[in-house]
Amino acid sequence: MERIKQRAIYRNEEMIDERGLSLNPKQLKPILKWAGGKRQILPYLLKYLPDNFNTYYEPFAGGLALLIELFNQNRIKKAVISDINKDLINLYRIIKEKPYDLISKLKEIPFKNNRDDYYSARKLFNSIEPEENVTRAALLLYLNRHGYNGLYRVNSKGEFNVPFGRYDNPSLPDEDSIVKFHEMLKSCEILNLDFAEAVKMARRSDFVYFDPPYMPLNETSYFTDYTSGGFSEQDQKRLASVFKKLSNKGVFVMQSNSNNEFIRQLYAEYNIVEIEARRNINSNASKRGSVKELIILNYQVK
C-alpha cells in the first residue's frame, strides 16, 4: 500500500490525516481485538463513504471499527448495530447500560496472564449464560486480550474454545476507554438479530455497511466460525438478495468481502472496488500478508 503522509487536515473540527483517520490520540478506539477487524482498511472505507446519510446500520458488528471512526469524526446522527454473536452483543449492551458495573467486575477478575488461569477463566465463561451478564462480559474482555490472536471461535456445542495466546504483557481496557465507549453506544440501538432482520427498518438515504464473514478464497482457507453455524455460501447469496432489496429502497449500501469470483458474480451489477489489505489470521504463517479484497457499493463516489 502506498505510504501516506501524515499531513493534518480538518473535518467537522476534527484533525484527521490524509487517509481520513482521526489524529487525536484521545479519540475512541475499539474495545476488543477482533480477527478480521476493519481498522486496517479504514482509509478505504472512509474514502468510499456516501457524502451524506441518515441512520447508520452495521449488522455484522464485530469490533465496530468504522462506527468508532465515524463517531470520532462526529459523522453519526443515529446508529443501529447488530450481530448474531450473543457474547458480543451482551458486552456492548453492558457497556451501554452498566459501564461502571463492568469496570468494577474487571477489577475483581482474579485471573492473570498464564495458561492455567486462562483455561480456568474459559471454563467459567462457558458455564455462564450470555444474556445480560456483567461477569460474562468481563470474562470476554479477559479472554479476548489473553487468547490467541483476538479470535472468537466456538465448537459445535457453542462453547468458546480459543487457545491461550501467550502474550508478554496483555492489558484489559481501562476505565476511561469503557466510559468513552459507553458515550458512543448511548446513541446506538443494539440488536441481536440475523443481518436481514437487523436492516429491515432502513430507509432511503440511510447507510448500511455489511462486513460479513468473508467468503473463503479456496477450500483450505482459514475461516473462523464465530457462531457454531458459521457463514455458508447460501448465506452469501442471501446477503446479496438483502443488498439488492436495500438498493431498491434507496438505501446506501457498502460491503467488504474477499476477492473471490463467486462474490464478483453475485454483485456484478454494482460498483466493485479492488483494494489491497494485510491479513494476519491464517493458520499458516507463510500465507499471511498482503491480499486483495473487495469493497462493493450500490452508489457512485466522486
VOBA-1610 file (N, C-alpha, C; in pm, whole numbers, padded with zeros to 5 digits, always signed):
BEGIN
Met+00085-00119+00000Met+00000+00000+00000Met+00089+00125+00000Glu+00052+00222-00073Glu+00130+00344-00081Glu+00138+00412+00056Arg+00259+00450+00092Arg+00277+00519+00219Arg+00211+00656+00214Ile+00139+00690+00318Ile+00061+00814+00317Ile+00119+00913+00417Lys+00144+01033+00373Lys+00200+01136+00462Lys+00100+01172+00570Gln+00151+01209+00686Gln+00066+01242+00799Gln+00037+01392+00806Arg+00004+01452+00692Arg-00032+01592+00690Arg-00173+01607+00743Ala-00192+01693+00841Ala-00323+01706+00906Ala-00416+01797+00825Ile-00542+01757+00816Ile-00647+01842+00762Ile-00761+01840+00862Tyr-00862+01918+00839Tyr-00970+01927+00936Tyr-01104+01894+00872Arg-01187+01824+00946Arg-01323+01795+00903Arg-01411+01797+01028Asn-01517+01877+01024Asn-01607+01888+01140Asn-01529+01916+01269Glu-01428+02003+01257Glu-01347+02045+01370Glu-01259+01933+01428Glu-01247+01821+01357Glu-01160+01713+01400Glu-01036+01713+01312Met-00917+01694+01372Met-00795+01684+01295Met-00780+01541+01244Ile-00766+01526+01112Ile-00753+01394+01052Ile-00635+01394+00956Asp-00583+01276+00924Asp-00473+01267+00829Asp-00528+01246+00688Glu-00437+01231+00592Glu-00480+01221+00452Glu-00554+01091+00422Arg-00547+00995+00512Arg-00624+00872+00494Arg-00767+00888+00542Gly-00797+01001+00609Gly-00930+01022+00665Gly-00942+00979+00809Leu-00832+00936+00873Leu-00838+00886+01010Leu-00809+00997+01110Ser-00875+00991+01225Ser-00856+01090+01329Ser-00714+01085+01382Leu-00656+01203+01405Leu-00520+01213+01460Leu-00520+01242+01609Asn-00637+01258+01668Asn-00646+01290+01810Asn-00620+01164+01893Pro-00511+01159+01971Pro-00478+01037+02047Pro-00580+01005+02156Lys-00664+01102+02192Lys-00764+01080+02297Lys-00895+01024+02240Gln-00900+01002+02109Gln-01023+00954+02049Gln-01048+00808+02084Leu-01172+00768+02067Leu-01215+00633+02099Leu-01150+00531+02008Lys-01115+00414+02066Lys-01059+00302+01991Lys-01141+00177+02022Pro-01132+00074+01935Pro-01207-00049+01962Pro-01177-00107+02100Ile-01278-00163+02162Ile-01264-00219+02296Ile-01214-00363+02290Leu-01229-00425+02171Leu-01190-00565+02151Leu-01083-00577+02043Lys-00995-00675+02060Lys-00917-00723+01947Lys-01011-00813+01868Trp-01018-00796+01736Trp-01116-00874+01661Trp-01054-00924+01532Ala-01036-01055+01521Ala-00979-01112+01400Ala-01065-01075+01280Gly-01001-01022+01176Gly-01078-00977+01060Gly-01135-00839+01076Gly-01098-00768+01184Gly-01146-00632+01205Gly-01102-00538+01094Lys-01168-00425+01083Lys-01152-00338+00967Lys-01066-00214+00989Arg-00995-00205+01101Arg-00910-00087+01123Arg-00805-00073+01012Gln-00757-00186+00962Gln-00650-00181+00864Gln-00697-00126+00728Ile-00825-00143+00695Ile-00875-00090+00567Ile-00965+00031+00586Leu-00963+00089+00705Leu-01046+00208+00731Leu-01024+00321+00629Pro-00900+00350+00588Pro-00884+00458+00490Pro-00967+00436+00364Tyr-00976+00312+00318Tyr-01058+00283+00200Tyr-01206+00300+00230Leu-01250+00246+00344Leu-01393+00258+00378Leu-01434+00403+00388Leu-01350+00486+00449Leu-01381+00628+00463Leu-01381+00697+00326Lys-01290+00657+00241Lys-01281+00716+00107Lys-01408+00693+00027Tyr-01471+00577+00047Tyr-01587+00541-00035Tyr-01721+00557+00037Leu-01724+00632+00146Leu-01849+00662+00213Leu-01940+00747+00125Pro-02072+00734+00140Pro-02161+00831+00075Pro-02140+00969+00136Asp-02163+01073+00059Asp-02138+01209+00108Asp-02220+01242+00232Asn-02348+01208+00228Asn-02437+01235+00341Asn-02530+01116+00360Phe-02561+01087+00483Phe-02655+00978+00511Phe-02724+01004+00644Asn-02833+00935+00665Asn-02909+00949+00790Asn-02864+00844+00891Thr-02946+00745+00920Thr-02911+00643+01018Thr-02807+00547+00962Tyr-02708+00515+01043Tyr-02602+00421+01006Tyr-02634+00283+01062Tyr-02625+00179+00978Tyr-02651+00041+01019Tyr-02524-00042+01003Glu-02493-00121+01105Glu-02382-00216+01095Glu-02430-00352+01148Pro-02479-00440+01058Pro-02544-00564+01102Pro-02448-00679+01134Phe-02318-00662+01101Phe-02214-00755+01145Phe-02119-00674+01232Ala-02155-00656+01356Ala-02091-00552+01439Ala-01941-00574+01458Gly-01900-00695+01496Gly-01758-00719+01518Gly-01698-00617+01612Gly-01581-00567+01576Gly-01512-00468+01661Gly-01559-00326+01641Leu-01650-00300+01546Leu-01712-00169+01523Leu-01612-00061+01480Ala-01509-00100+01406Ala-01404-00004+01370Ala-01457+00115+01292Leu-01545+00090+01193Leu-01595+00202+01113Leu-01687+00292+01194Leu-01776+00234+01272Leu-01864+00314+01358Leu-01782+00403+01450Ile-01677+00348+01508Ile-01593+00424+01602Ile-01529+00542+01532Glu-01477+00522+01412Glu-01413+00632+01340Glu-01515+00738+01301Leu-01634+00696+01259Leu-01739+00792+01226Leu-01781+00872+01350Phe-01785+00805+01465Phe-01816+00873+01591Phe-01707+00974+01626Asn-01582+00935+01611Asn-01470+01024+01639Asn-01475+01150+01554Gln-01524+01136+01431Gln-01530+01249+01340Gln-01666+01319+01341Asn-01751+01283+01438Asn-01881+01347+01455Asn-01966+01337+01328Arg-01964+01218+01266Arg-02038+01199+01142Arg-02158+01104+01159Ile-02190+01072+01284Ile-02301+00981+01312Ile-02418+01057+01374Lys-02534+01046+01314Lys-02655+01103+01372Lys-02724+01000+01461Lys-02740+00881+01409Lys-02803+00771+01481Lys-02748+00642+01423Ala-02734+00539+01506Ala-02679+00412+01457Ala-02759+00294+01509Val-02762+00189+01428Val-02820+00061+01468Val-02714-00045+01443Ile-02672-00114+01549Ile-02572-00219+01534Ile-02633-00353+01574Ser-02585-00458+01513Ser-02639-00590+01542Ser-02534-00696+01514Asp-02554-00812+01574Asp-02471-00928+01546Asp-02544-01050+01602Ile-02522-01167+01542Ile-02584-01288+01597Ile-02497-01349+01707Asn-02378-01293+01729Asn-02291-01338+01837Asn-02344-01281+01968Lys-02404-01368+02051Lys-02469-01322+02174Lys-02369-01262+02273Asp-02247-01313+02277Asp-02148-01259+02370Asp-02106-01118+02332Leu-02087-01097+02204Leu-02051-00964+02156Leu-02160-00864+02192Ile-02285-00900+02165Ile-02396-00810+02193Ile-02415-00792+02343Asn-02398-00897+02422Asn-02404-00882+02567Asn-02302-00781+02616Leu-02179-00789+02565Leu-02076-00694+02605Leu-02115-00551+02570Tyr-02161-00529+02448Tyr-02196-00393+02407Tyr-02317-00340+02484Arg-02412-00426+02514Arg-02526-00380+02593Arg-02486-00348+02736Ile-02395-00426+02793Ile-02347-00398+02929Ile-02272-00265+02931Ile-02188-00241+02830Ile-02115-00114+02825Ile-02212+00003+02811Lys-02317-00016+02732Lys-02416+00091+02714Lys-02495+00116+02842Glu-02539+00010+02909Glu-02634+00023+03019Glu-02569+00018+03159Lys-02458-00053+03172Lys-02398-00073+03304Lys-02246-00060+03299Pro-02194+00050+03247Pro-02049+00060+03229Pro-01970+00051+03360Tyr-02022+00110+03467Tyr-01947+00109+03592Tyr-01955-00026+03663Asp-02062-00102+03638Asp-02065-00240+03688Asp-01956-00322+03620Leu-01938-00301+03490Leu-01835-00373+03416Leu-01696-00333+03464Ile-01674-00205+03486Ile-01545-00157+03535Ile-01512-00222+03670Ser-01610-00228+03758Ser-01588-00290+03889Ser-01558-00439+03875Lys-01631-00506+03788Lys-01611-00651+03769Lys-01473-00681+03711Leu-01425-00596+03621Leu-01291-00616+03565Leu-01184-00607+03672Lys-01205-00518+03769Lys-01108-00503+03878Lys-01107-00625+03970Glu-01218-00698+03971Glu-01230-00815+04058Glu-01178-00944+03996Ile-01155-00943+03865Ile-01113-01066+03797Ile-00981-01116+03856Pro-00978-01243+03904Pro-00857-01294+03969Pro-00756-01355+03873Phe-00790-01364+03746Phe-00706-01438+03651Phe-00590-01354+03599Lys-00474-01415+03593Lys-00353-01348+03546Lys-00316-01398+03407Asn-00198-01355+03361Asn-00153-01390+03227Asn-00071-01519+03229Asn-00140-01630+03253Asn-00073-01760+03245Asn-00174-01865+03196Arg-00121-01976+03148Arg-00202-02078+03084Arg-00311-02133+03176Asp-00278-02166+03301Asp-00375-02225+03393Asp-00489-02129+03422Asp-00456-02002+03448Asp-00561-01904+03474Asp-00650-01884+03353Tyr-00589-01882+03235Tyr-00667-01861+03113Tyr-00771-01971+03096Tyr-00728-02096+03112Tyr-00823-02206+03090Tyr-00926-02215+03203Ser-00890-02168+03321Ser-00990-02160+03430Ser-01094-02055+03396Ala-01049-01941+03343Ala-01141-01834+03303Ala-01230-01881+03188Arg-01173-01953+03095Arg-01251-02003+02981Arg-01360-02101+03027Lys-01324-02187+03121Lys-01422-02282+03175Lys-01535-02210+03247Leu-01501-02108+03327Leu-01603-02029+03396Leu-01691-01956+03296Phe-01629-01897+03196Phe-01702-01824+03092Phe-01807-01913+03027Asn-01769-02036+02993Asn-01861-02128+02924Asn-01972-02180+03014Ser-01962-02157+03145Ser-02065-02204+03238Ser-02172-02100+03265Ile-02155-01978+03211Ile-02244-01866+03239Ile-02329-01834+03116Glu-02457-01809+03137Glu-02544-01769+03026Glu-02503-01630+02977Pro-02504-01608+02845Pro-02453-01481+02791Pro-02545-01361+02803Glu-02674-01381+02821Glu-02765-01266+02819Glu-02756-01181+02945Glu-02735-01053+02927Glu-02740-00954+03036Glu-02656-00999+03156Asn-02533-01036+03131Asn-02449-01086+03239Asn-02317-01009+03242Val-02296-00933+03347Val-02176-00850+03360Val-02051-00936+03374Thr-02060-01046+03450Thr-01944-01131+03471Thr-01896-01191+03339Arg-01990-01239+03258Arg-01951-01298+03129Arg-01892-01191+03036Ala-01946-01070+03041Ala-01891-00961+02960Ala-01747-00931+03001Ala-01720-00927+03132Ala-01585-00901+03180Ala-01490-01014+03140Leu-01538-01137+03152Leu-01455-01252+03114Leu-01426-01252+02964Leu-01522-01207+02883Leu-01497-01199+02740Leu-01381-01104+02712Leu-01376-00991+02781Leu-01266-00897+02763Leu-01132-00961+02804Tyr-01132-01033+02915Tyr-01010-01102+02959Tyr-00966-01205+02855Leu-01059-01289+02810Leu-01025-01394+02713Leu-00982-01334+02580Asn-01046-01226+02540Asn-01013-01160+02415Asn-00870-01105+02416Arg-00828-01049+02528Arg-00694-00990+02537Arg-00585-01095+02563His-00623-01209+02620His-00523-01311+02655His-00528-01433+02563Gly-00634-01446+02482Gly-00646-01559+02391Gly-00570-01536+02262Tyr-00564-01639+02180Tyr-00483-01635+02059Tyr-00540-01541+01953Asn-00466-01437+01921Asn-00487-01354+01802Asn-00622-01283+01794Gly-00685-01258+01910Gly-00812-01187+01907Gly-00926-01266+01847Leu-00912-01399+01843Leu-01016-01482+01783Leu-01137-01496+01875Tyr-01253-01509+01814Tyr-01371-01559+01884Tyr-01415-01681+01805Arg-01402-01799+01866Arg-01434-01923+01797Arg-01507-02015+01894Val-01607-02084+01844Val-01682-02177+01928Val-01687-02314+01861Asn-01708-02417+01945Asn-01721-02552+01891Asn-01867-02582+01857Ser-01896-02707+01822Ser-02031-02744+01780Ser-02134-02731+01892Lys-02085-02727+02017Lys-02174-02709+02132Lys-02193-02562+02168Gly-02130-02476+02092Gly-02139-02333+02121Gly-02046-02287+02231Glu-01946-02368+02265Glu-01852-02333+02372Glu-01729-02263+02315Phe-01692-02154+02379Phe-01573-02079+02340Phe-01450-02169+02355Asn-01369-02181+02249Asn-01257-02275+02257Asn-01125-02221+02201Val-01108-02090+02205Val-00983-02029+02159Val-00870-02062+02257Pro-00754-02104+02208Pro-00643-02137+02299Pro-00575-02014+02358Phe-00494-02038+02460Phe-00417-01933+02527Phe-00322-01867+02427Gly-00309-01734+02436Gly-00232-01659+02338Gly-00084-01643+02366Arg-00041-01658+02491Arg+00100-01647+02530Arg+00160-01511+02493Tyr+00090-01403+02527Tyr+00143-01269+02506Tyr+00222-01224+02628Asp+00320-01138+02607Asp+00408-01096+02717Asp+00337-01009+02819Asn+00262-00909+02772Asn+00205-00814+02867Asn+00068-00763+02819Pro-00031-00851+02807Pro-00163-00805+02763Pro-00231-00721+02871Ser-00315-00629+02831Ser-00383-00543+02928Ser-00533-00541+02899Leu-00611-00517+03003Leu-00755-00503+02988Leu-00790-00356+02963Pro-00905-00329+02901Pro-00945-00190+02880Pro-00955-00115+03013Asp-00907+00009+03014Asp-00913+00087+03137Asp-01049+00157+03150Glu-01070+00220+03262Glu-01199+00284+03291Glu-01233+00390+03188Asp-01135+00471+03150Asp-01159+00579+03055Asp-01206+00523+02920Ser-01146+00412+02874Ser-01183+00353+02746Ser-01327+00303+02749Ile-01366+00242+02860Ile-01502+00188+02871Ile-01604+00301+02877Val-01573+00407+02950Val-01666+00520+02960Val-01683+00588+02823Lys-01575+00603+02749Lys-01585+00663+02615Lys-01668+00575+02522Phe-01648+00445+02533Phe-01727+00353+02451Phe-01875+00362+02487His-01901+00377+02616His-02038+00395+02665His-02101+00519+02603Glu-02026+00628+02593Glu-02078+00751+02535Glu-02119+00731+02390Met-02040+00653+02316Met-02076+00626+02177Met-02201+00539+02168Leu-02207+00434+02250Leu-02317+00340+02240Leu-02450+00396+02291Lys-02446+00505+02366Lys-02571+00565+02415Lys-02663+00604+02300Ser-02606+00638+02186Ser-02688+00681+02072Ser-02713+00565+01974Cys-02679+00443+02015Cys-02695+00327+01927Cys-02807+00236+01975Glu-02884+00184+01881Glu-02974+00075+01910Glu-02896-00054+01889Ile-02899-00145+01987Ile-02817-00266+01982Ile-02908-00387+01971Leu-02892-00462+01862Leu-02978-00576+01833Leu-02897-00706+01830Asn-02965-00816+01857Asn-02905-00949+01845Asn-02989-01028+01744Leu-02974-00987+01616Leu-03058-01041+01510Leu-02975-01084+01389Asp-03033-01170+01309Asp-02978-01201+01178Asp-02968-01072+01097Phe-02869-01064+01010Phe-02846-00940+00936Phe-02968-00893+00858Ala-03045-00986+00802Ala-03162-00947+00723Ala-03267-00879+00809Glu-03286-00928+00930Glu-03381-00866+01023Glu-03328-00733+01074Ala-03198-00723+01095Ala-03139-00603+01155Ala-03154-00479+01068Val-03167-00497+00935Val-03173-00381+00845Val-03313-00357+00788Lys-03413-00427+00839Lys-03548-00414+00783Lys-03603-00272+00793Met-03560-00198+00895Met-03614-00064+00914Met-03535+00043+00838Ala-03431+00003+00766Ala-03351+00101+00690Ala-03436+00164+00581Arg-03420+00295+00566Arg-03499+00372+00471Arg-03408+00450+00376Arg-03469+00512+00275Arg-03395+00591+00178Arg-03299+00688+00247Ser-03178+00695+00198Ser-03071+00782+00248Ser-03010+00735+00379Asp-03054+00622+00434Asp-02977+00558+00541Asp-02856+00490+00478Phe-02761+00448+00563Phe-02638+00386+00514Phe-02614+00256+00587Val-02601+00147+00511Val-02575+00015+00568Val-02436-00031+00527Tyr-02355-00069+00625Tyr-02223-00128+00596Tyr-02226-00275+00637Phe-02211-00364+00538Phe-02206-00508+00563Phe-02059-00553+00568Asp-02022-00615+00678Asp-01890-00674+00691Asp-01907-00821+00732Pro-01955-00905+00640Pro-01983-01045+00675Pro-01855-01125+00693Pro-01864-01243+00752Pro-01750-01335+00744Pro-01716-01355+00597Tyr-01591-01334+00563Tyr-01552-01335+00423Tyr-01570-01473+00360Met-01602-01471+00230Met-01606-01593+00151Met-01464-01647+00140Pro-01440-01775+00177Pro-01304-01831+00166Pro-01255-01825+00022Leu-01127-01797+00005Leu-01070-01790-00129Leu-01057-01929-00192Asn-01043-02031-00104Asn-01035-02168-00153Asn-01076-02261-00040Glu-01079-02390-00067Glu-01131-02486+00030Glu-01044-02499+00153Thr-00917-02459+00143Thr-00826-02473+00257Thr-00804-02342+00331Ser-00875-02237+00290Ser-00857-02108+00357Ser-00897-02117+00503Tyr-00824-02042+00585Tyr-00856-02035+00727Tyr-00982-01952+00743Phe-01084-02008+00804Phe-01214-01941+00812Phe-01270-01962+00951Thr-01283-01856+01026Thr-01321-01866+01167Thr-01472-01865+01186Asp-01522-01964+01257Asp-01664-01967+01293Asp-01684-01889+01421Tyr-01753-01774+01413Tyr-01781-01703+01537Tyr-01916-01740+01594Thr-01989-01826+01525Thr-02104-01895+01582Thr-02090-02041+01540Ser-02162-02130+01607Ser-02147-02272+01576Ser-02194-02304+01435Gly-02277-02217+01374Gly-02328-02243+01240Gly-02242-02192+01128Gly-02147-02101+01156Gly-02063-02045+01052Gly-02142-01954+00958Phe-02086-01927+00840Phe-02150-01842+00740Phe-02126-01908+00605Ser-02230-01963+00546Ser-02219-02051+00430Ser-02229-01974+00298Glu-02209-02048+00190Glu-02228-01992+00057Glu-02372-01947+00038Gln-02466-02024+00095Gln-02606-01986+00087Gln-02632-01855+00162Asp-02562-01835+00273Asp-02574-01708+00346Asp-02523-01592+00261Gln-02414-01615+00187Gln-02362-01510+00098Gln-02466-01474-00008Lys-02535-01573-00061Lys-02640-01547-00160Lys-02756-01470-00097Arg-02790-01507+00025Arg-02898-01439+00096Arg-02860-01294+00123Leu-02733-01272+00156Leu-02685-01135+00178Leu-02695-01053+00050Ala-02661-01113-00063Ala-02671-01042-00191Ala-02816-01003-00220Ser-02910-01088-00182Ser-03051-01056-00201Ser-03093-00938-00114Val-03047-00935+00011Val-03078-00824+00100Val-03014-00695+00048Phe-02891-00705+00000Phe-02820-00592-00059Phe-02906-00530-00171Lys-02962-00616-00257Lys-03044-00567-00368Lys-03173-00502-00320Lys-03238-00562-00222Lys-03362-00506-00168Lys-03339-00367-00109Leu-03229-00353-00036Leu-03196-00222+00021Leu-03168-00121-00090Ser-03097-00164-00193Ser-03068-00075-00306Ser-03196-00024-00370Asn-03292-00113-00385Asn-03419-00075-00447Asn-03498+00023-00361Lys-03469+00027-00231Lys-03535+00121-00140Lys-03464+00256-00133Gly-03351+00268-00202Gly-03276+00394-00198Gly-03181+00406-00081Val-03148+00292-00018Val-03051+00290+00092Val-02910+00285+00034Phe-02818+00362+00090Phe-02677+00349+00053Phe-02623+00221+00116Val-02557+00136+00035Val-02506+00009+00087Val-02360-00009+00046Met-02278-00044+00143Met-02138-00078+00122Met-02112-00215+00182Gln-02030-00293+00116Gln-01991-00423+00170Gln-01843-00446+00146Ser-01774-00508+00242Ser-01638-00555+00220Ser-01642-00707+00216Asn-01560-00766+00129Asn-01558-00912+00118Asn-01428-00953+00050Ser-01407-01084+00039Ser-01285-01134-00024Ser-01292-01119-00176Asn-01175-01115-00237Asn-01165-01104-00382Asn-01184-01243-00442Asn-01309-01279-00455Asn-01348-01414-00492Asn-01442-01406-00613Glu-01425-01491-00712Glu-01505-01484-00833Glu-01654-01503-00804Phe-01684-01587-00707Phe-01823-01609-00668Phe-01885-01478-00619Ile-01812-01403-00536Ile-01860-01274-00485Ile-01871-01174-00599Arg-01774-01170-00688Arg-01779-01077-00801Arg-01904-01101-00887Gln-01938-01226-00906Gln-02056-01258-00987Gln-02185-01219-00915Leu-02190-01238-00783Leu-02309-01202-00707Leu-02340-01053-00718Tyr-02235-00971-00727Tyr-02253-00825-00723Tyr-02210-00758-00854Ala-02220-00833-00964Ala-02171-00782-01093Ala-02239-00653-01136Glu-02362-00629-01092Glu-02435-00509-01135Glu-02399-00385-01053Tyr-02316-00401-00951Tyr-02282-00289-00863Tyr-02138-00243-00884Asn-02099-00139-00816Asn-01962-00087-00825Asn-01871-00171-00736Ile-01770-00232-00793Ile-01677-00316-00719Ile-01538-00253-00725Val-01482-00225-00609Val-01350-00165-00598Val-01255-00268-00538Glu-01144-00293-00604Glu-01044-00386-00553Glu-00941-00308-00472Ile-00917-00354-00351Ile-00821-00287-00263Ile-00716-00386-00215Glu-00610-00334-00157Glu-00504-00417-00102Glu-00509-00410+00049Ala-00508-00525+00114Ala-00514-00529+00260Ala-00410-00626+00311Arg-00386-00617+00440Arg-00291-00710+00503Arg-00366-00789+00607Arg-00361-00921+00598Arg-00431-01009+00690Arg-00331-01099+00762Asn-00355-01117+00894Asn-00259-01192+00976Asn-00322-01305+01055Ile-00436-01361+01006Ile-00503-01463+01086Ile-00501-01601+01021Asn-00426-01619+00912Asn-00416-01752+00854Asn-00337-01842+00947Ser-00380-01969+00961Ser-00310-02061+01048Ser-00171-02095+00995Asn-00150-02074+00866Asn-00020-02095+00804Asn+00048-01960+00790Ala+00157-01939+00865Ala+00223-01808+00868Ala+00270-01765+00730Ser+00306-01861+00645Ser+00356-01827+00512Ser+00250-01767+00422Lys+00122-01786+00460Lys+00011-01736+00379Lys-00045-01604+00432Arg+00016-01550+00536Arg-00024-01419+00585Arg+00042-01311+00501Gly-00017-01192+00501Gly+00044-01082+00428Gly-00056-01008+00344Ser-00008-00947+00236Ser-00091-00862+00152Ser-00185-00946+00067Val-00312-00908+00066Val-00414-00977-00013Val-00504-00874-00079Lys-00570-00915-00185Lys-00669-00830-00249Lys-00806-00854-00186Glu-00877-00746-00157Glu-01013-00755-00105Glu-01103-00666-00190Leu-01233-00679-00166Leu-01329-00602-00244Leu-01412-00511-00155Ile-01441-00392-00205Ile-01544-00305-00147Ile-01652-00291-00254Ile-01773-00324-00217Ile-01885-00326-00310Ile-01982-00214-00272Leu-02020-00133-00370Leu-02105-00015-00345Leu-02224-00016-00439Asn-02337+00032-00391Asn-02454+00048-00478Asn-02474+00192-00519Tyr-02372+00274-00500Tyr-02381+00417-00532Tyr-02249+00463-00592Gln-02252+00580-00653Gln-02134+00639-00715Gln-02062+00726-00612Val-01930+00727-00619Val-01849+00811-00533Val-01770+00906-00619Lys-01762+01031-00576Lys-01689+01131-00654Lys-01539+01095-00659
//
